[in-house]
């Protein structure tokens, strides 16, 4: 059995969304290449 520290639990519970290896294309234009992103609760992220 693994023991998980309170800090690890707090970090995991504060994550709202995690994206890994994201690619986005607009036609032939590759705008996002292998993007990793973690957004915490109450954070606001804008990708332009």
Secondary structure as the mmCIF struct_conf table of DSSP 4:
data_model
#
loop_
_struct_conf.conf_type_id
_struct_conf.id
_struct_conf.beg_label_comp_id
_struct_conf.beg_label_asym_id
_struct_conf.beg_label_seq_id
_struct_conf.end_label_comp_id
_struct_conf.end_label_asym_id
_struct_conf.end_label_seq_id
HELX_RH_AL_P HELX_RH_AL_P1 UNK A 6 UNK A 13
TURN_TY1_P TURN_TY1_P1 UNK A 14 UNK A 14
STRN STRN1 UNK A 15 UNK A 26
TURN_TY1_P TURN_TY1_P2 UNK A 27 UNK A 28
STRN STRN2 UNK A 29 UNK A 40
TURN_TY1_P TURN_TY1_P3 UNK A 41 UNK A 42
#
